[in-house]
Amino acid sequence: MVPAIRRIACSLAGGLLLASVGGALLAAQAADELEVYQQRLGQLFRQLDRNGDGRLERDEVRANAYLQRHFERLDRGGKGYLVPGDLR
């Protein structure tokens, strides 16, 4: 009976180890994907910011249908322009 309990305990420990490693790998992958997303978002922002003032006016987002359509919702505080933090 003791060997059976040891096998069960080892199986449970192995399963927990695999689950924790798998969770860590998923978290690392999500962090990598978030970093790539933020880099692309920064590139898009710089491309659209034609005058380089660090904010997107309504006329600067005409080239991007999503930003044009959702400008008011994204414009936190109703400033009349978007800053990088508004897009996160």
N, C-alpha and C positions, 0 to 999 in steps of 0.2 A: 504494500500500500504506500509506503514512503516513496519508492521510486516513481509511482504514478503521480504523486503530489509534486515531486521535483520536476517531472516532465511538464506538468501543467504550469507550474511556476515559471519554468524556463520558457515555455511557449508564450505565456503572458508577457514576460519580460522582453522577449524578442519582438513580440507584436508592438509593445509600447515603444521600443527602440526604433522600429521601422516607422511607426506613426510619427514620432518626434522628428526623425530625420526627414521624412517626407514633408512634414509641415514646415521645417526649416528651409527645405529646397523650394517649396511653393512660395514662402515669404521672400526668399532671395530673388526668385523669378519675378514676383510682383514688384519688388523694389527696382529691379533692372528695367522692367517695362514702364514703370512710373517715371524713371529718369529719362528714358528715351522719349516718352510722351512730352515731358516738360521741355526737353531740348527742342523737339519739333515745334512745340507751341511757341517757344522763344524765337525760333527762326521765322515762323509765320508772322509773329508780331513785328519783328524787325523789317520783314519784307513789306508789310502793309503800312508801316509807319514811315510814310514818304518824306516827311520833313524832319524825322529823327528827334522829335521832342519827347519821346518816351510815352506817348499816349496816342490812342487812335480816335480821331474825330470821325463823325458819321460819314463824311465824304471819303475818308481813307478806307472804310470797310466795304465800299461798293463792290470791290473785286471778290469778296467772300460772301456768298449767299447766306450762309448760316449766321455769320456775325451781323449782317445787314438785317436779317429777319428777327434776330433776338437781341438787338442792340439795347433796347430799353430794359429788358430783363437782366442783361449782363451788367449794365451801367449801375453799379452799386452806389446809391446815394444820389442818383440823378444829376451827375456832374456834367453830362453832355459829351463825355468822352470815356474811353476805356483805358485802363492801365493793365499791365501784366497780371496783377493780382485779381482783377475782375474775371479773368479767363480760367482761373484755377478752381 
